[in-house]
Amino acid sequence: MCEGCGKYITAETRAFQCDKCVGNWKYNECLNIGQEQFEKMLDCKELTWLCSGCSKEVMEFDRVKK
């Protein structure tokens, strides 16, 4: 399910999966990413997307580390 709107993710869905926990997804529309931009982003090998929970965890780790 999309962590933004709660809709189910299907094989035809344009969405990103969290690169850290691999359990959370978010629709491109919920991320305010248009279809054309989404397609271009899929070609980017360095692209990483983190769900809100993992993003907070990484930010907290970075804050404590400093």
CHARMM-style PDB file with segment names, atoms N, HN, CA, C and O in Angstrom:
ATOM      1  N   MET     1       0.831  -1.190   0.000  1.00  0.00      PROA
ATOM      2  CA  MET     1       0.000   0.000   0.000  1.00  0.00      PROA
ATOM      3  C   MET     1       0.877   1.256   0.000  1.00  0.00      PROA
ATOM      4  O   MET     1       1.975   1.265   0.556  1.00  0.00      PROA
ATOM      5  N   CYS     2       0.380   2.286  -0.619  1.00  0.00      PROA
ATOM      6  HN  CYS     2      -0.512   2.279  -1.071  1.00  0.00      PROA
ATOM      7  CA  CYS     2       1.095   3.564  -0.661  1.00  0.00      PROA
ATOM      8  C   CYS     2       1.059   4.193   0.723  1.00  0.00      PROA
ATOM      9  O   CYS     2      -0.006   4.311   1.329  1.00  0.00      PROA
ATOM     10  N   GLU     3       2.221   4.597   1.221  1.00  0.00      PROA
ATOM     11  HN  GLU     3       3.086   4.502   0.728  1.00  0.00      PROA
ATOM     12  CA  GLU     3       2.257   5.224   2.543  1.00  0.00      PROA
ATOM     13  C   GLU     3       1.678   6.635   2.516  1.00  0.00      PROA
ATOM     14  O   GLU     3       1.454   7.229   3.571  1.00  0.00      PROA
ATOM     15  N   GLY     4       1.435   7.177   1.329  1.00  0.00      PROA
ATOM     16  HN  GLY     4       1.617   6.694   0.472  1.00  0.00      PROA
ATOM     17  CA  GLY     4       0.864   8.515   1.225  1.00  0.00      PROA
ATOM     18  C   GLY     4      -0.655   8.524   1.209  1.00  0.00      PROA
ATOM     19  O   GLY     4      -1.286   9.270   1.958  1.00  0.00      PROA
ATOM     20  N   CYS     5      -1.249   7.680   0.339  1.00  0.00      PROA
ATOM     21  HN  CYS     5      -0.737   7.075  -0.270  1.00  0.00      PROA
ATOM     22  CA  CYS     5      -2.696   7.717   0.169  1.00  0.00      PROA
ATOM     23  C   CYS     5      -3.395   6.434   0.606  1.00  0.00      PROA
ATOM     24  O   CYS     5      -4.620   6.416   0.727  1.00  0.00      PROA
ATOM     25  N   GLY     6      -2.648   5.368   0.844  1.00  0.00      PROA
ATOM     26  HN  GLY     6      -1.653   5.382   0.747  1.00  0.00      PROA
ATOM     27  CA  GLY     6      -3.239   4.116   1.304  1.00  0.00      PROA
ATOM     28  C   GLY     6      -3.751   3.207   0.205  1.00  0.00      PROA
ATOM     29  O   GLY     6      -4.265   2.126   0.492  1.00  0.00      PROA
ATOM     30  N   LYS     7      -3.620   3.627  -1.070  1.00  0.00      PROA
ATOM     31  HN  LYS     7      -3.202   4.505  -1.303  1.00  0.00      PROA
ATOM     32  CA  LYS     7      -4.066   2.780  -2.181  1.00  0.00      PROA
ATOM     33  C   LYS     7      -3.089   1.624  -2.380  1.00  0.00      PROA
ATOM     34  O   LYS     7      -1.904   1.720  -2.059  1.00  0.00      PROA
ATOM     35  N   TYR     8      -3.619   0.536  -2.916  1.00  0.00      PROA
ATOM     36  HN  TYR     8      -4.581   0.457  -3.177  1.00  0.00      PROA
ATOM     37  CA  TYR     8      -2.782  -0.627  -3.174  1.00  0.00      PROA
ATOM     38  C   TYR     8      -1.858  -0.413  -4.349  1.00  0.00      PROA
ATOM     39  O   TYR     8      -2.240   0.212  -5.338  1.00  0.00      PROA
ATOM     40  N   ILE     9      -0.645  -0.924  -4.249  1.00  0.00      PROA
ATOM     41  HN  ILE     9      -0.334  -1.431  -3.445  1.00  0.00      PROA
ATOM     42  CA  ILE     9       0.350  -0.860  -5.309  1.00  0.00      PROA
ATOM     43  C   ILE     9       0.213  -2.118  -6.157  1.00  0.00      PROA
ATOM     44  O   ILE     9       0.152  -3.226  -5.624  1.00  0.00      PROA
ATOM     45  N   THR    10       0.165  -1.950  -7.470  1.00  0.00      PROA
ATOM     46  HN  THR    10       0.215  -1.051  -7.903  1.00  0.00      PROA
ATOM     47  CA  THR    10       0.082  -3.087  -8.386  1.00  0.00      PROA
ATOM     48  C   THR    10       1.285  -3.054  -9.324  1.00  0.00      PROA
ATOM     49  O   THR    10       2.091  -2.124  -9.278  1.00  0.00      PROA
ATOM     50  N   ALA    11       1.401  -4.064 -10.167  1.00  0.00      PROA
ATOM     51  HN  ALA    11       0.747  -4.820 -10.205  1.00  0.00      PROA
ATOM     52  CA  ALA    11       2.505  -4.128 -11.132  1.00  0.00      PROA
ATOM     53  C   ALA    11       2.456  -2.959 -12.114  1.00  0.00      PROA
ATOM     54  O   ALA    11       3.489  -2.560 -12.651  1.00  0.00      PROA
ATOM     55  N   GLU    12       1.276  -2.415 -12.350  1.00  0.00      PROA
ATOM     56  HN  GLU    12       0.437  -2.739 -11.914  1.00  0.00      PROA
ATOM     57  CA  GLU    12       1.123  -1.300 -13.286  1.00  0.00      PROA
ATOM     58  C   GLU    12       1.296   0.063 -12.624  1.00  0.00      PROA
ATOM     59  O   GLU    12       1.251   1.091 -13.299  1.00  0.00      PROA
ATOM     60  N   THR    13       1.489   0.077 -11.337  1.00  0.00      PROA
ATOM     61  HN  THR    13       1.525  -0.758 -10.788  1.00  0.00      PROA
ATOM     62  CA  THR    13       1.583   1.315 -10.564  1.00  0.00      PROA
ATOM     63  C   THR    13       2.925   2.000 -10.779  1.00  0.00      PROA
ATOM     64  O   THR    13       3.968   1.349 -10.844  1.00  0.00      PROA
ATOM     65  N   ARG    14       2.880   3.308 -10.885  1.00  0.00      PROA
ATOM     66  HN  ARG    14       2.033   3.837 -10.832  1.00  0.00      PROA
ATOM     67  CA  ARG    14       4.109   4.103 -10.904  1.00  0.00      PROA
ATOM     68  C   ARG    14       4.373   4.522  -9.468  1.00  0.00      PROA
ATOM     69  O   ARG    14       3.729   5.427  -8.937  1.00  0.00      PROA
ATOM     70  N   ALA    15       5.338   3.843  -8.847  1.00  0.00      PROA
ATOM     71  HN  ALA    15       5.861   3.108  -9.278  1.00  0.00      PROA
ATOM     72  CA  ALA    15       5.620   4.099  -7.438  1.00  0.00      PROA
ATOM     73  C   ALA    15       7.069   3.761  -7.136  1.00  0.00      PROA
ATOM     74  O   ALA    15       7.719   3.021  -7.874  1.00  0.00      PROA
ATOM     75  N   PHE    16       7.558   4.315  -6.043  1.00  0.00      PROA
ATOM     76  HN  PHE    16       7.029   4.916  -5.443  1.00  0.00      PROA
ATOM     77  CA  PHE    16       8.911   4.004  -5.573  1.00  0.00      PROA
ATOM     78  C   PHE    16       8.809   3.130  -4.335  1.00  0.00      PROA
ATOM     79  O   PHE    16       7.922   3.301  -3.499  1.00  0.00      PROA
ATOM     80  N   GLN    17       9.737   2.191  -4.239  1.00  0.00      PROA
ATOM     81  HN  GLN    17      10.457   2.051  -4.919  1.00  0.00      PROA
ATOM     82  CA  GLN    17       9.838   1.311  -3.082  1.00  0.00      PROA
ATOM     83  C   GLN    17      11.010   1.786  -2.238  1.00  0.00      PROA
ATOM     84  O   GLN    17      12.055   2.149  -2.777  1.00  0.00      PROA
ATOM     85  N   CYS    18      10.846   1.785  -0.927  1.00  0.00      PROA
ATOM     86  HN  CYS    18       9.997   1.490  -0.490  1.00  0.00      PROA
ATOM     87  CA  CYS    18      11.915   2.209  -0.034  1.00  0.00      PROA
ATOM     88  C   CYS    18      13.149   1.332  -0.250  1.00  0.00      PROA
ATOM     89  O   CYS    18      13.054   0.105  -0.254  1.00  0.00      PROA
ATOM     90  N   ASP    19      14.292   1.964  -0.428  1.00  0.00      PROA
ATOM     91  HN  ASP    19      14.369   2.961  -0.425  1.00  0.00      PROA
ATOM     92  CA  ASP    19      15.533   1.236  -0.666  1.00  0.00      PROA
ATOM     93  C   ASP    19      16.148   0.686   0.612  1.00  0.00      PROA
ATOM     94  O   ASP    19      17.099  -0.093   0.548  1.00  0.00      PROA
ATOM     95  N   LYS    20      15.628   1.072   1.763  1.00  0.00      PROA
ATOM     96  HN  LYS    20      14.855   1.704   1.815  1.00  0.00      PROA
ATOM     97  CA  LYS    20      16.201   0.595   3.019  1.00  0.00      PROA
ATOM     98  C   LYS    20      15.387  -0.564   3.597  1.00  0.00      PROA
ATOM     99  O   LYS    20      15.931  -1.641   3.837  1.00  0.00      PROA
ATOM    100  N   CYS    21      14.107  -0.354   3.818  1.00  0.00      PROA
ATOM    101  HN  CYS    21      13.665   0.521   3.623  1.00  0.00      PROA
ATOM    102  CA  CYS    21      13.297  -1.402   4.443  1.00  0.00      PROA
ATOM    103  C   CYS    21      12.604  -2.291   3.422  1.00  0.00      PROA
ATOM    104  O   CYS    21      12.168  -3.390   3.766  1.00  0.00      PROA
ATOM    105  N   VAL    22      12.492  -1.850   2.188  1.00  0.00      PROA
ATOM    106  HN  VAL    22      12.846  -0.957   1.909  1.00  0.00      PROA
ATOM    107  CA  VAL    22      11.880  -2.566   1.066  1.00  0.00      PROA
ATOM    108  C   VAL    22      10.419  -2.937   1.358  1.00  0.00      PROA
ATOM    109  O   VAL    22       9.840  -3.756   0.644  1.00  0.00      PROA
ATOM    110  N   GLY    23       9.827  -2.352   2.381  1.00  0.00      PROA
ATOM    111  HN  GLY    23      10.297  -1.686   2.961  1.00  0.00      PROA
ATOM    112  CA  GLY    23       8.448  -2.668   2.711  1.00  0.00      PROA
ATOM    113  C   GLY    23       7.467  -1.561   2.395  1.00  0.00      PROA
ATOM    114  O   GLY    23       6.266  -1.815   2.297  1.00  0.00      PROA
ATOM    115  N   ASN    24       7.939  -0.352   2.234  1.00  0.00      PROA
ATOM    116  HN  ASN    24       8.915  -0.145   2.313  1.00  0.00      PROA
ATOM    117  CA  ASN    24       7.056   0.787   2.002  1.00  0.00      PROA
ATOM    118  C   ASN    24       7.182   1.298   0.572  1.00  0.00      PROA
ATOM    119  O   ASN    24       8.259   1.318  -0.023  1.00  0.00      PROA
ATOM    120  N   TRP    25       6.037   1.706   0.054  1.00  0.00      PROA
ATOM    121  HN  TRP    25       5.162   1.689   0.537  1.00  0.00      PROA
ATOM    122  CA  TRP    25       5.937   2.246  -1.309  1.00  0.00      PROA
ATOM    123  C   TRP    25       5.221   3.588  -1.250  1.00  0.00      PROA
ATOM    124  O   TRP    25       4.507   3.898  -0.296  1.00  0.00      PROA
ATOM    125  N   LYS    26       5.440   4.386  -2.316  1.00  0.00      PROA
ATOM    126  HN  LYS    26       6.020   4.134  -3.091  1.00  0.00      PROA
ATOM    127  CA  LYS    26       4.708   5.643  -2.438  1.00  0.00      PROA
ATOM    128  C   LYS    26       4.491   5.932  -3.924  1.00  0.00      PROA
ATOM    129  O   LYS    26       5.427   5.901  -4.724  1.00  0.00      PROA
ATOM    130  N   TYR    27       3.220   6.216  -4.274  1.00  0.00      PROA
ATOM    131  HN  TYR    27       2.461   6.241  -3.624  1.00  0.00      PROA
ATOM    132  CA  TYR    27       2.865   6.571  -5.644  1.00  0.00      PROA
ATOM    133  C   TYR    27       3.624   7.813  -6.091  1.00  0.00      PROA
ATOM    134  O   TYR    27       3.919   8.693  -5.282  1.00  0.00      PROA
ATOM    135  N   ASN    28       3.937   7.881  -7.380  1.00  0.00      PROA
ATOM    136  HN  ASN    28       3.696   7.166  -8.037  1.00  0.00      PROA
ATOM    137  CA  ASN    28       4.602   9.071  -7.902  1.00  0.00      PROA
ATOM    138  C   ASN    28       3.729  10.314  -7.703  1.00  0.00      PROA
ATOM    139  O   ASN    28       4.252  11.404  -7.471  1.00  0.00      PROA
ATOM    140  N   GLU    29       2.405  10.159  -7.792  1.00  0.00      PROA
ATOM    141  HN  GLU    29       1.980   9.274  -7.980  1.00  0.00      PROA
ATOM    142  CA  GLU    29       1.517  11.309  -7.585  1.00  0.00      PROA
ATOM    143  C   GLU    29       1.607  11.817  -6.143  1.00  0.00      PROA
ATOM    144  O   GLU    29       1.555  13.025  -5.913  1.00  0.00      PROA
ATOM    145  N   CYS    30       1.740  10.918  -5.182  1.00  0.00      PROA
ATOM    146  HN  CYS    30       1.782   9.937  -5.369  1.00  0.00      PROA
ATOM    147  CA  CYS    30       1.859  11.316  -3.778  1.00  0.00      PROA
ATOM    148  C   CYS    30       3.198  11.999  -3.503  1.00  0.00      PROA
ATOM    149  O   CYS    30       3.342  12.730  -2.524  1.00  0.00      PROA
ATOM    150  N   LEU    31       4.172  11.752  -4.375  1.00  0.00      PROA
ATOM    151  HN  LEU    31       4.055  11.157  -5.171  1.00  0.00      PROA
ATOM    152  CA  LEU    31       5.482  12.410  -4.269  1.00  0.00      PROA
ATOM    153  C   LEU    31       5.549  13.665  -5.144  1.00  0.00      PROA
ATOM    154  O   LEU    31       6.592  14.313  -5.232  1.00  0.00      PROA
ATOM    155  N   ASN    32       4.430  14.002  -5.788  1.00  0.00      PROA
ATOM    156  HN  ASN    32       3.582  13.476  -5.717  1.00  0.00      PROA
ATOM    157  CA  ASN    32       4.351  15.150  -6.702  1.00  0.00      PROA
ATOM    158  C   ASN    32       5.344  15.026  -7.849  1.00  0.00      PROA
ATOM    159  O   ASN    32       5.993  16.000  -8.229  1.00  0.00      PROA
ATOM    160  N   ILE    33       5.456  13.815  -8.397  1.00  0.00      PROA
ATOM    161  HN  ILE    33       4.928  13.024  -8.088  1.00  0.00      PROA
ATOM    162  CA  ILE    33       6.337  13.552  -9.528  1.00  0.00      PROA
ATOM    163  C   ILE    33       5.463  13.170 -10.715  1.00  0.00      PROA
ATOM    164  O   ILE    33       4.693  12.213 -10.644  1.00  0.00      PROA
ATOM    165  N   GLY    34       5.585  13.923 -11.810  1.00  0.00      PROA
ATOM    166  HN  GLY    34       6.211  14.701 -11.868  1.00  0.00      PROA
ATOM    167  CA  GLY    34       4.814  13.637 -13.012  1.00  0.00      PROA
ATOM    168  C   GLY    34       5.294  12.376 -13.708  1.00  0.00      PROA
ATOM    169  O   GLY    34       6.375  11.865 -13.416  1.00  0.00      PROA
ATOM    170  N   GLN    35       4.479  11.878 -14.635  1.00  0.00      PROA
ATOM    171  HN  GLN    35       3.601  12.293 -14.873  1.00  0.00      PROA
ATOM    172  CA  GLN    35       4.780  10.635 -15.347  1.00  0.00      PROA
ATOM    173  C   GLN    35       6.099  10.718 -16.109  1.00  0.00      PROA
ATOM    174  O   GLN    35       6.908   9.793 -16.037  1.00  0.00      PROA
ATOM    175  N   GLU    36       6.328  11.806 -16.834  1.00  0.00      PROA
ATOM    176  HN  GLU    36       5.671  12.557 -16.892  1.00  0.00      PROA
ATOM    177  CA  GLU    36       7.557  11.954 -17.622  1.00  0.00      PROA
ATOM    178  C   GLU    36       8.791  11.978 -16.718  1.00  0.00      PROA
ATOM    179  O   GLU    36       9.786  11.311 -17.001  1.00  0.00      PROA
ATOM    180  N   GLN    37       8.722  12.736 -15.647  1.00  0.00      PROA
ATOM    181  HN  GLN    37       7.913  13.278 -15.418  1.00  0.00      PROA
ATOM    182  CA  GLN    37       9.838  12.812 -14.714  1.00  0.00      PROA
ATOM    183  C   GLN    37      10.066  11.452 -14.050  1.00  0.00      PROA
ATOM    184  O   GLN    37      11.210  11.039 -13.862  1.00  0.00      PROA
ATOM    185  N   PHE    38       8.983  10.755 -13.695  1.00  0.00      PROA
ATOM    186  HN  PHE    38       8.054  11.091 -13.847  1.00  0.00      PROA
ATOM    187  CA  PHE    38       9.092   9.437 -13.075  1.00  0.00      PROA
ATOM    188  C   PHE    38       9.841   8.477 -14.003  1.00  0.00      PROA
ATOM    189  O   PHE    38      10.733   7.756 -13.554  1.00  0.00      PROA
ATOM    190  N   GLU    39       9.490   8.461 -15.281  1.00  0.00      PROA
ATOM    191  HN  GLU    39       8.766   9.047 -15.645  1.00  0.00      PROA
ATOM    192  CA  GLU    39      10.144   7.578 -16.252  1.00  0.00      PROA
ATOM    193  C   GLU    39      11.642   7.877 -16.347  1.00  0.00      PROA
ATOM    194  O   GLU    39      12.454   6.955 -16.430  1.00  0.00      PROA
ATOM    195  N   LYS    40      12.007   9.148 -16.335  1.00  0.00      PROA
ATOM    196  HN  LYS    40      11.348   9.897 -16.268  1.00  0.00      PROA
ATOM    197  CA  LYS    40      13.420   9.529 -16.390  1.00  0.00      PROA
ATOM    198  C   LYS    40      14.153   9.086 -15.130  1.00  0.00      PROA
ATOM    199  O   LYS    40      15.302   8.649 -15.195  1.00  0.00      PROA
ATOM    200  N   MET    41      13.494   9.197 -13.998  1.00  0.00      PROA
ATOM    201  HN  MET    41      12.561   9.552 -13.945  1.00  0.00      PROA
ATOM    202  CA  MET    41      14.110   8.826 -12.722  1.00  0.00      PROA
ATOM    203  C   MET    41      14.392   7.327 -12.650  1.00  0.00      PROA
ATOM    204  O   MET    41      15.348   6.911 -11.996  1.00  0.00      PROA
ATOM    205  N   LEU    42      13.573   6.512 -13.313  1.00  0.00      PROA
ATOM    206  HN  LEU    42      12.796   6.850 -13.845  1.00  0.00      PROA
ATOM    207  CA  LEU    42      13.787   5.067 -13.313  1.00  0.00      PROA
ATOM    208  C   LEU    42      15.103   4.675 -13.972  1.00  0.00      PROA
ATOM    209  O   LEU    42      15.679   3.639 -13.641  1.00  0.00      PROA
ATOM    210  N   ASP    43      15.581   5.496 -14.902  1.00  0.00      PROA
ATOM    211  HN  ASP    43      15.113   6.338 -15.171  1.00  0.00      PROA
ATOM    212  CA  ASP    43      16.847   5.226 -15.586  1.00  0.00      PROA
ATOM    213  C   ASP    43      18.063   5.610 -14.751  1.00  0.00      PROA
ATOM    214  O   ASP    43      19.186   5.241 -15.094  1.00  0.00      PROA
ATOM    215  N   CYS    44      17.858   6.336 -13.674  1.00  0.00      PROA
ATOM    216  HN  CYS    44      16.946   6.636 -13.395  1.00  0.00      PROA
ATOM    217  CA  CYS    44      18.955   6.808 -12.835  1.00  0.00      PROA
ATOM    218  C   CYS    44      19.405   5.695 -11.884  1.00  0.00      PROA
ATOM    219  O   CYS    44      18.661   5.306 -10.983  1.00  0.00      PROA
ATOM    220  N   LYS    45      20.599   5.194 -12.082  1.00  0.00      PROA
ATOM    221  HN  LYS    45      21.203   5.509 -12.813  1.00  0.00      PROA
ATOM    222  CA  LYS    45      21.125   4.093 -11.264  1.00  0.00      PROA
ATOM    223  C   LYS    45      21.448   4.536  -9.835  1.00  0.00      PROA
ATOM    224  O   LYS    45      21.450   3.703  -8.929  1.00  0.00      PROA
ATOM    225  N   GLU    46      21.723   5.826  -9.611  1.00  0.00      PROA
ATOM    226  HN  GLU    46      21.722   6.502 -10.348  1.00  0.00      PROA
ATOM    227  CA  GLU    46      22.094   6.335  -8.293  1.00  0.00      PROA
ATOM    228  C   GLU    46      20.893   6.757  -7.456  1.00  0.00      PROA
ATOM    229  O   GLU    46      21.056   7.163  -6.306  1.00  0.00      PROA
ATOM    230  N   LEU    47      19.699   6.669  -8.012  1.00  0.00      PROA
ATOM    231  HN  LEU    47      19.566   6.339  -8.947  1.00  0.00      PROA
ATOM    232  CA  LEU    47      18.499   7.117  -7.317  1.00  0.00      PROA
ATOM    233  C   LEU    47      18.208   6.235  -6.104  1.00  0.00      PROA
ATOM    234  O   LEU    47      18.200   5.008  -6.203  1.00  0.00      PROA
ATOM    235  N   THR    48      17.973   6.871  -4.970  1.00  0.00      PROA
ATOM    236  HN  THR    48      17.979   7.867  -4.890  1.00  0.00      PROA
ATOM    237  CA  THR    48      17.579   6.183  -3.749  1.00  0.00      PROA
ATOM    238  C   THR    48      16.366   6.897  -3.192  1.00  0.00      PROA
ATOM    239  O   THR    48      16.353   8.124  -3.091  1.00  0.00      PROA
ATOM    240  N   TRP    49      15.348   6.136  -2.830  1.00  0.00      PROA
ATOM    241  HN  TRP    49      15.359   5.140  -2.911  1.00  0.00      PROA
ATOM    242  CA  TRP    49      14.182   6.718  -2.184  1.00  0.00      PROA
ATOM    243  C   TRP    49      13.974   6.015  -0.860  1.00  0.00      PROA
ATOM    244  O   TRP    49      14.006   4.786  -0.790  1.00  0.00      PROA
ATOM    245  N   LEU    50      13.760   6.796   0.194  1.00  0.00      PROA
ATOM    246  HN  LEU    50      13.734   7.794   0.137  1.00  0.00      PROA
ATOM    247  CA  LEU    50      13.508   6.255   1.525  1.00  0.00      PROA
ATOM    248  C   LEU    50      12.112   6.663   1.978  1.00  0.00      PROA
ATOM    249  O   LEU    50      11.694   7.804   1.784  1.00  0.00      PROA
ATOM    250  N   CYS    51      11.394   5.716   2.584  1.00  0.00      PROA
ATOM    251  HN  CYS    51      11.734   4.789   2.741  1.00  0.00      PROA
ATOM    252  CA  CYS    51      10.080   6.032   3.140  1.00  0.00      PROA
ATOM    253  C   CYS    51      10.276   7.016   4.305  1.00  0.00      PROA
ATOM    254  O   CYS    51      11.402   7.265   4.736  1.00  0.00      PROA
ATOM    255  N   SER    52       9.184   7.557   4.795  1.00  0.00      PROA
ATOM    256  HN  SER    52       8.270   7.355   4.445  1.00  0.00      PROA
ATOM    257  CA  SER    52       9.310   8.560   5.855  1.00  0.00      PROA
ATOM    258  C   SER    52       9.952   7.989   7.114  1.00  0.00      PROA
ATOM    259  O   SER    52      10.734   8.684   7.763  1.00  0.00      PROA
ATOM    260  N   GLY    53       9.646   6.743   7.480  1.00  0.00      PROA
ATOM    261  HN  GLY    53       9.010   6.179   6.953  1.00  0.00      PROA
ATOM    262  CA  GLY    53      10.239   6.134   8.669  1.00  0.00      PROA
ATOM    263  C   GLY    53      11.741   5.952   8.533  1.00  0.00      PROA
ATOM    264  O   GLY    53      12.494   6.285   9.449  1.00  0.00      PROA
ATOM    265  N   CYS    54      12.183   5.428   7.399  1.00  0.00      PROA
ATOM    266  HN  CYS    54      11.572   5.157   6.655  1.00  0.00      PROA
ATOM    267  CA  CYS    54      13.616   5.220   7.181  1.00  0.00      PROA
ATOM    268  C   CYS    54      14.351   6.540   7.023  1.00  0.00      PROA
ATOM    269  O   CYS    54      15.492   6.679   7.466  1.00  0.00      PROA
ATOM    270  N   SER    55      13.703   7.504   6.397  1.00  0.00      PROA
ATOM    271  HN  SER    55      12.777   7.391   6.037  1.00  0.00      PROA
ATOM    272  CA  SER    55      14.312   8.818   6.236  1.00  0.00      PROA
ATOM    273  C   SER    55      14.572   9.457   7.600  1.00  0.00      PROA
ATOM    274  O   SER    55      15.640  10.025   7.826  1.00  0.00      PROA
ATOM    275  N   LYS    56      13.600   9.365   8.507  1.00  0.00      PROA
ATOM    276  HN  LYS    56      12.732   8.903   8.324  1.00  0.00      PROA
ATOM    277  CA  LYS    56      13.769   9.906   9.861  1.00  0.00      PROA
ATOM    278  C   LYS    56      14.895   9.184  10.583  1.00  0.00      PROA
ATOM    279  O   LYS    56      15.694   9.809  11.281  1.00  0.00      PROA
ATOM    280  N   GLU    57      14.958   7.863  10.416  1.00  0.00      PROA
ATOM    281  HN  GLU    57      14.308   7.356   9.850  1.00  0.00      PROA
ATOM    282  CA  GLU    57      16.001   7.063  11.062  1.00  0.00      PROA
ATOM    283  C   GLU    57      17.393   7.467  10.570  1.00  0.00      PROA
ATOM    284  O   GLU    57      18.319   7.598  11.369  1.00  0.00      PROA
ATOM    285  N   VAL    58      17.538   7.659   9.281  1.00  0.00      PROA
ATOM    286  HN  VAL    58      16.785   7.552   8.632  1.00  0.00      PROA
ATOM    287  CA  VAL    58      18.821   8.057   8.698  1.00  0.00      PROA
ATOM    288  C   VAL    58      19.196   9.464   9.157  1.00  0.00      PROA
ATOM    289  O   VAL    58      20.354   9.721   9.487  1.00  0.00      PROA
ATOM    290  N   MET    59      18.226  10.370   9.178  1.00  0.00      PROA
ATOM    291  HN  MET    59      17.285  10.160   8.910  1.00  0.00      PROA
ATOM    292  CA  MET    59      18.496  11.739   9.613  1.00  0.00      PROA
ATOM    293  C   MET    59      18.915  11.763  11.082  1.00  0.00      PROA
ATOM    294  O   MET    59      19.823  12.508  11.450  1.00  0.00      PROA
ATOM    295  N   GLU    60      18.272  10.966  11.917  1.00  0.00      PROA
ATOM    296  HN  GLU    60      17.534  10.361  11.618  1.00  0.00      PROA
ATOM    297  CA  GLU    60      18.608  10.900  13.337  1.00  0.00      PROA
ATOM    298  C   GLU    60      20.013  10.334  13.527  1.00  0.00      PROA
ATOM    299  O   GLU    60      20.785  10.840  14.342  1.00  0.00      PROA
ATOM    300  N   PHE    61      20.344   9.283  12.773  1.00  0.00      PROA
ATOM    301  HN  PHE    61      19.717   8.872  12.111  1.00  0.00      PROA
ATOM    302  CA  PHE    61      21.677   8.689  12.846  1.00  0.00      PROA
ATOM    303  C   PHE    61      22.733   9.713  12.449  1.00  0.00      PROA
ATOM    304  O   PHE    61      23.775   9.816  13.097  1.00  0.00      PROA
ATOM    305  N   ASP    62      22.469  10.465  11.391  1.00  0.00      PROA
ATOM    306  HN  ASP    62      21.623  10.381  10.865  1.00  0.00      PROA
ATOM    307  CA  ASP    62      23.412  11.474  10.918  1.00  0.00      PROA
ATOM    308  C   ASP    62      23.579  12.574  11.961  1.00  0.00      PROA
ATOM    309  O   ASP    62      24.689  13.064  12.168  1.00  0.00      PROA
ATOM    310  N   ARG    63      22.473  12.975  12.632  1.00  0.00      PROA
ATOM    311  HN  ARG    63      21.571  12.577  12.465  1.00  0.00      PROA
ATOM    312  CA  ARG    63      22.528  14.014  13.652  1.00  0.00      PROA
ATOM    313  C   ARG    63      23.363  13.534  14.851  1.00  0.00      PROA
ATOM    314  O   ARG    63      24.197  14.281  15.363  1.00  0.00      PROA
ATOM    315  N   VAL    64      23.145  12.317  15.287  1.00  0.00      PROA
ATOM    316  HN  VAL    64      22.467  11.710  14.871  1.00  0.00      PROA
ATOM    317  CA  VAL    64      23.869  11.754  16.436  1.00  0.00      PROA
ATOM    318  C   VAL    64      25.339  11.551  16.107  1.00  0.00      PROA
ATOM    319  O   VAL    64      26.202  11.759  16.960  1.00  0.00      PROA
ATOM    320  N   LYS    65      25.628  11.149  14.884  1.00  0.00      PROA
ATOM    321  HN  LYS    65      24.927  10.981  14.191  1.00  0.00      PROA
ATOM    322  CA  LYS    65      26.985  10.878  14.422  1.00  0.00      PROA
ATOM    323  C   LYS    65      27.860  12.129  14.474  1.00  0.00      PROA
ATOM    324  O   LYS    65      29.057  12.037  14.744  1.00  0.00      PROA
ATOM    325  N   LYS    66      27.272  13.287  14.219  1.00  0.00      PROA
ATOM    326  HN  LYS    66      26.299  13.361  14.000  1.00  0.00      PROA
ATOM    327  CA  LYS    66      28.024  14.543  14.189  1.00  0.00      PROA
ATOM    328  C   LYS    66      28.305  14.944  15.586  1.00  0.00      PROA
ATOM    329  OT1 LYS    66      28.931  15.978  15.818  1.00  0.00      PROA
TER     330      LYS     66
END
